[in-house]
Structures are given as C-alpha cells and as structure tokens.
Amino acid sequence: MDVAVESRVEPAARIGVARKAKAYLALTKPRVVELLLVTTVPTMILAAHGIPNLWLVLATVVGGYMSAGSAGAFNCYIDRDIDRVMRRTKRRPLVTGELSDREALVFAWVLGIASVLVLGFFTNWLAAALSVGAILLYVVFYTLILKRRTAQNIVWGGVAGCMPVLIGWAAVTGSLAWAPVILFGIIFLWTPPHYWPLSMKYREDYKEAGVPMLAVVRGRTVVGLQVILYAWAMVACSLLLIPVAHMGLVYTVVALGAGGWFLYESHRLYNLAIRHEHVSPMRVFHGSIAYLTLIFLAVAIDPLLWF
C-alpha cells in the first residue's frame, strides 16, 4: 500500500466506538440544538396553558433533536470544504477524519427520516411536516443557496431556527395560531444580533473561506447599526405577545427588563465601533443567548401562575 494512503487510513482504523459515537454526536451540533429545544418546551407549556402530557413533550423533544441534528449533519457534509479553512470549525468530525463523508451523509438521511416518523406517529403529522420544512430551509435555502452568495444569509437562513416554536405548538394543539407566529418572529429578529457579533470575531475566517458575512463585506460599524435595528424590532415583537397570548406580570417584567438590557449592550457595541475603540462582540453574542433563555423561561413560567 502507498505510504501516503496508509497514513490516511491508519488513524481512522484506530478510532474506537466511544470516539466514533462522540463524532456522530458532534455532527448534530448539540450546542445549537440545545438552544432550539429551550424554545420548544416553553412554547408547548404556553400552548397547553399548563404542563402538557410529558410523553408528548418527550416525543417532541426527541423528534425535534433528531430533526435539527439531521440538518446540522447535512450542513457539516456540505460545508466540509470551508470547515477545513476556518479556525472555529477545524475540530468538526469531517475535518479531523473521525468520520468519512459517506458516514456523515448516511447519518444525516437516517436521522432526518427517523425524526419525521417519530414526530408523525407520536405527536401529529402537522408537526412532522413542519420538521421537514425546517430541514429543507436549513439545508437547501440557507446552506446551499444563501450562505456563500449574500451577506443576508443569516437573516433568511435563520428561518429554520424559528421552526421549533411552530413544531412545539402544533404538537400540542394540532394547529397554529398568532402566539407561535409572534414567538417565531422573536427568534427570527433575534438571529442577526446573535450571529453577526460572532461573525465580527471570526471575520478573517469567513473572509478566507469566501463566505460573505456582513462583517466581511461591510465592516463592524454597519454590523453594530444592524444589531441595534434588529434588537429594537425584536424587543417590540416580544411585547406583542403580552396582549395576544394574555401574558401576565412575570413575562411582562422579563420582556421589558431583558429587552432593555440587551438594547443597552447593542448600543454599547455600536458606540465603541463608531469611535474605533476596542469592541467585545462576544459580549453581545453571549448576551443574546442569555436574553433568549430568559424570555422563554418567562414564557414557560407565566402560564403556570395566576397573576
């Protein structure tokens, strides 16, 4: 056997079962999926006006994880070329060689089909159909069409990340309503101020990989301004849930408090950018995660209280 070929085969042959399983798990992007599930369960509580059937919650969470994991695995397969270039993604399984391209692609298909069956048989087929839509939006609309072509990639590609609230609501009620549409809107408007600060930190990575993120094509001042605009729209959208879903004191206080705090952080980022001072984009990135978590915790708690 050729020495070069042997050197590529030997490391893969030494990968044990535990390491292989960990690599498959990494393909599903568990940290991203975790955030998606944080939005699903509170939405189900709001839809049920209380604690929904726990088996239904389990089926929705498992099916939702499999659906989002399938989309993540397809993404890793399609973007394996740029993942090899970027520092942030250099440890992904297809870059390290822990999984082959074929293994990743088969895994993505199997996980996606299984997710539809789990949601269809254990919740309802509306939730399953929405799950299929989420996979297609992320894989086709975002990864294949938008990501490498436009600086607005994350705006419209982020639609896939909004789908779990629709899936959760549909799993409980078998239908959709204005409340989950508003929750969808909150996540849609949250995605740019969440992701664009991250793109500021990894601007050189995206530039080298040829991905036209806003921070690459326009610079940090424009990014800071866009973060502010989307943050204001997001907070306004979050307040719409109060009259539409008859939210109480807990949600109102959290929406105002967390929203005001995130607006402050957004304006701070922009002010530092226009003064050409050192900016901390990851402060806004991590703050956005805290904001969304607080909002959906309030969504979960509020229906359980009498005030």
HUBELBEL-V49191 format. One line per field, one symbol per residue. psi: psi as a letter, one per 20 degrees, with the letter a starting at -180 (. if undefined). A space follows every 50 residues. Layout:
psi->???
//
This chain:
psi->qpggghhhhgghhiprgghgghggghhimhhghghhhhhgghhhgghika orphhggghggghhghghhgghggghghjhghhihphhjijqhigijhqr ggggggggggggghhggghghieriggghhgghggggggggfghgggjhq ijghghhihhiihhhhggghhgijarahghhghghghghhggighhhhhg gkghghghikolqhhghhrhggggghggghgghggghhhhhghgjlqbgg ggggggghggghhghghggghhghjkrpqmhhghghhhggghggghghhh hgiiqi.
//
